[in-house]
Amino acid sequence: MRLNDHAVVITGAGGGIGRAAAVAFAADGAAVIAADLADKAGAVAEEIRRAGGRAVAVSADVSHSTDMSALAARSVQEFGGLHVLVTCAGLGGAGLLLEQDEREWTRVIDVNLNGTYRAIRAALPQMMAQRRGRIITIASILGKMGGYGFVSAYAASKHGVVGLTRAIASELGSQGFPGITVNAICPGYVRAGMGVAMQATKAGPMSGVEIFERYYKRLVPQRRMIEAEEIAHAAVFLALPESAGITGQALNVDGGFFMS
Ligand SMILES: NC(=O)c1ccc[n+]([C@@H]2O[C@H](COP(=O)([O-])OP(=O)(O)OC[C@H]3O[C@@H](n4cnc5c(N)ncnc54)[C@H](O)[C@@H]3O)[C@@H](O)[C@H]2O)c1
């Protein structure tokens, strides 16, 4: 068990990638605060406890700073600290720019980008007091590229997440907190969560798997979707003591998609 003395807060822990991350951290010995809207994280916390791990589920909306502060406080109260934050909460919000109204644009930016900011803002005082911490944001390769339509709000929000990640890594490293690292993971098409959900396309609503097969597969050198467990593995890797020198990175886990 490599992460026995770690308390890990995961937002969006009831989703496809969030669940896999919660299970992977718990399997490596970490105590997990699984946060999501309403009771959506209850099942994964239960699954971890049944397997002998430590986890509590918390209802927390990343749109509310007060929820994020309460989440950080809960980690300290339950498990004596907050050592890793993984921000998985997110919305797809697929649609063409001119067909989406401003409210939809604002909602996607508010959850994906501002929600990541709020979670980090709430966790940082405790990490600074500990002088150690790992912040792992789940961005997307659409945080580095424009995609092929229907993703303007999402891509803008994820470019923001990558920028925020790099800027805070730089700020913390240079302002006396080298023990706190900040990195993004940029998944390609994942076979879970919003990667398999129905989405809007020019040809009508289509499942993520079908969109991948029709439009994206030939652009991905490995010709396959990524499994949620592979994203979880990358998050655990970034949290390990041996990864202390990695900060400000945006790690693609995408089967070679972005590179190609
Ligand atoms: N699945 C993919 O192909 C893929 C690819 C790249 C990036 N991502 C990113 O990975 C992250 C997880 O996505 P997923 O695929 O597991 O999708 P998902 O929809 O299964 O998970 C997202 C979770 O976020 C939660 N959430 C939504 N709004 C929230 C809010 N206001 N407050 C708190 N929680 C909220 C949802 O309830 C859900 O459980 C997202 O940030 C997504 O953008 C996913």
Ligand as a Chemical Component Dictionary entry (heavy atoms), coordinates in Angstrom:
data_LIG
# 
_chem_comp.id                   LIG 
_chem_comp.type                 NON-POLYMER 
_chem_comp.pdbx_formal_charge   0 
_chem_comp.three_letter_code    LIG 
# 
loop_
_chem_comp_atom.comp_id 
_chem_comp_atom.atom_id 
_chem_comp_atom.alt_atom_id 
_chem_comp_atom.type_symbol 
_chem_comp_atom.charge 
_chem_comp_atom.model_Cartn_x 
_chem_comp_atom.model_Cartn_y 
_chem_comp_atom.model_Cartn_z 
_chem_comp_atom.pdbx_ordinal 
LIG N1  N1  N 0  -15.305 10.210 -20.553 1  
LIG C1  C1  C 0  -14.483 10.833 -21.393 2  
LIG O1  O1  O 0  -14.332 10.443 -22.556 3  
LIG C2  C2  C 0  -13.704 12.035 -20.930 4  
LIG C3  C3  C 0  -12.675 12.508 -21.756 5  
LIG C4  C4  C 0  -11.932 13.599 -21.350 6  
LIG C5  C5  C 0  -12.197 14.219 -20.151 7  
LIG N2  N2  N 1  -13.210 13.755 -19.361 8  
LIG C6  C6  C 0  -13.446 14.458 -18.106 9  
LIG O2  O2  O 0  -13.437 13.549 -17.033 10 
LIG C7  C7  C 0  -14.260 14.045 -15.983 11 
LIG C8  C8  C 0  -15.216 12.929 -15.542 12 
LIG O3  O3  O 0  -16.076 12.644 -16.642 13 
LIG P1  P1  P 0  -16.823 11.237 -16.832 14 
LIG O4  O4  O 0  -16.542 10.800 -18.211 15 
LIG O5  O5  O -1 -16.521 10.350 -15.701 16 
LIG O6  O6  O 0  -18.335 11.725 -16.859 17 
LIG P2  P2  P 0  -19.516 11.506 -15.788 18 
LIG O7  O7  O 0  -20.637 12.324 -16.308 19 
LIG O8  O8  O 0  -19.708 10.073 -15.554 20 
LIG O9  O9  O 0  -18.916 12.162 -14.473 21 
LIG C9  C9  C 0  -19.003 13.514 -14.152 22 
LIG C10 C10 C 0  -19.463 13.609 -12.725 23 
LIG O10 O10 O 0  -19.475 14.997 -12.354 24 
LIG C11 C11 C 0  -20.610 15.201 -11.570 25 
LIG N3  N3  N 0  -21.018 16.594 -11.594 26 
LIG C12 C12 C 0  -21.616 17.271 -12.600 27 
LIG N4  N4  N 0  -21.886 18.531 -12.210 28 
LIG C13 C13 C 0  -21.454 18.641 -10.932 29 
LIG C14 C14 C 0  -21.467 19.686 -9.986  30 
LIG N5  N5  N 0  -22.004 20.886 -10.252 31 
LIG N6  N6  N 0  -20.921 19.453 -8.762  32 
LIG C15 C15 C 0  -20.397 18.244 -8.452  33 
LIG N7  N7  N 0  -20.384 17.203 -9.305  34 
LIG C16 C16 C 0  -20.893 17.410 -10.536 35 
LIG C17 C17 C 0  -21.685 14.303 -12.163 36 
LIG O11 O11 O 0  -22.735 14.067 -11.230 37 
LIG C18 C18 C 0  -20.899 13.076 -12.529 38 
LIG O12 O12 O 0  -20.932 12.095 -11.520 39 
LIG C19 C19 C 0  -14.979 15.275 -16.534 40 
LIG O13 O13 O 0  -14.342 16.435 -16.083 41 
LIG C20 C20 C 0  -14.804 15.115 -18.027 42 
LIG O14 O14 O 0  -14.817 16.365 -18.676 43 
LIG C21 C21 C 0  -13.972 12.677 -19.725 44 
# 
loop_
_chem_comp_bond.comp_id 
_chem_comp_bond.atom_id_1 
_chem_comp_bond.atom_id_2 
_chem_comp_bond.value_order 
_chem_comp_bond.pdbx_ordinal 
LIG N1  C1  SING 1  
LIG C1  O1  DOUB 2  
LIG C1  C2  SING 3  
LIG C2  C3  SING 4  
LIG C2  C21 DOUB 5  
LIG C3  C4  DOUB 6  
LIG C4  C5  SING 7  
LIG C5  N2  DOUB 8  
LIG N2  C6  SING 9  
LIG N2  C21 SING 10 
LIG C6  O2  SING 11 
LIG C6  C20 SING 12 
LIG O2  C7  SING 13 
LIG C7  C8  SING 14 
LIG C7  C19 SING 15 
LIG C8  O3  SING 16 
LIG O3  P1  SING 17 
LIG P1  O4  DOUB 18 
LIG P1  O5  SING 19 
LIG P1  O6  SING 20 
LIG O6  P2  SING 21 
LIG P2  O7  DOUB 22 
LIG P2  O8  SING 23 
LIG P2  O9  SING 24 
LIG O9  C9  SING 25 
LIG C9  C10 SING 26 
LIG C10 O10 SING 27 
LIG C10 C18 SING 28 
LIG O10 C11 SING 29 
LIG C11 N3  SING 30 
LIG C11 C17 SING 31 
LIG N3  C12 SING 32 
LIG N3  C16 SING 33 
LIG C12 N4  DOUB 34 
LIG N4  C13 SING 35 
LIG C13 C14 SING 36 
LIG C13 C16 DOUB 37 
LIG C14 N5  SING 38 
LIG C14 N6  DOUB 39 
LIG N6  C15 SING 40 
LIG C15 N7  DOUB 41 
LIG N7  C16 SING 42 
LIG C17 O11 SING 43 
LIG C17 C18 SING 44 
LIG C18 O12 SING 45 
LIG C19 O13 SING 46 
LIG C19 C20 SING 47 
LIG C20 O14 SING 48 
# 
